[in-house]
Amino acid sequence: MITTKFDTNTMTVEAVMLGLSNAGEIVDWLIENGVTKVSWELDKLDPIYPTRLTFDSLIGEVTLKTHDYIIKDSYGDLYPMDADIFELTYHKHLEDVPE
């Protein structure tokens, strides 16, 4: 599983950050979760790594940049979130934090 559980005060979600080397895994995960249109743009200076990933969601076509998060909520809906906002809003799920 490429996602990790995160919590807010009111809900638990699954999320994954678009990194430099996990675009293929994220595309597979999006397809497993019902997304039918996914594409990514490669960095022109270093074409191995994606810099943007675009997919269709309930809110329309969304684009993530490297280090943004894709969130799957408790209803199964997928949506993007900027890394700064995500890290202020969510914390790692308590069951996944080592003691």
N, C-alpha and C positions, 0 to 999 in steps of 0.2 A: 504494500500500500504506500503510495507516495504522499498521501495527505496526513495531516496531524490534526487532532481535535484541539479546539480553542474555546474558551468561555468568555461570556460577558456576564453581567449580573442577571440576565434573563434567559440566556440560551447557550447551547453548545453547538458549534459548527465544525465542519471539516474545512481545512484550507491548505493550499499549497502555494509557495512563492515561485514565480517564474525566475529561475536562475540561469546561469550561463550554460548549463549542460543538461537540463531536464525537459526541454521543450518536447521532445519525442514522447516521453512518459506522460507529460501533461496532455498532449494531443490524444493519446490512447485513453487516458482517464476521462477526458471530455467526451469522446465518442462513446465510451462505456456508459456515460451518464446522459446519453441521448442527444448530444450536440451533433448536428449534421453538417455544419459548415465551419471549418477551422483553417486558418492560414497563419504563416509567420513570415516576418521580414528579417533578413540577415543583415548583420553589421557589414557595411561596405568595406571597412578597414580590416575586419577579421571575420570572414564569411562562415566560420564554423559556428559562431554563436548567434542566437536570435536576439534581436533588440525589441521586437514587437510581436505580440501574438494576438490575433483577432478571431473572435468566435461569435456566433449568434446566440443570444440569450433571450429571456422573457422581456427584457427591456430594449431589445434590438441588438444591432451589431456593436460589440464592445471591443476595445483594444487595450491590452496591457503592455507595459514596458517592463524591461528587466527589473526585478525586485518587487513588482506589484504582486498582489495575492489574488487567487481565485478562491472564492468562498462557496461552499455548498451548505445551505441552511437546512434546518430540520424538515423542511417541506421538499427538499431535493432540488431547489432552485439554485442556479449558479450565477454569480455576479462578481465583478472585479472590485478591488479596493486598493488604493494607493498604500504603499508600505508604511508611510508615516502615520496615516490615519489608522490602519490596521493595528499597528503596534501600540497605539494609544488606547484603542478600544478593546482589544482582546488580550487574554493571557492564556498560557498553556493549560490544557485540561488537567485537573488535579490528579487523575489516575495515571497520566502520562509523565508526571514530574517525579524524578527519582528522589527518594527521601535522604 
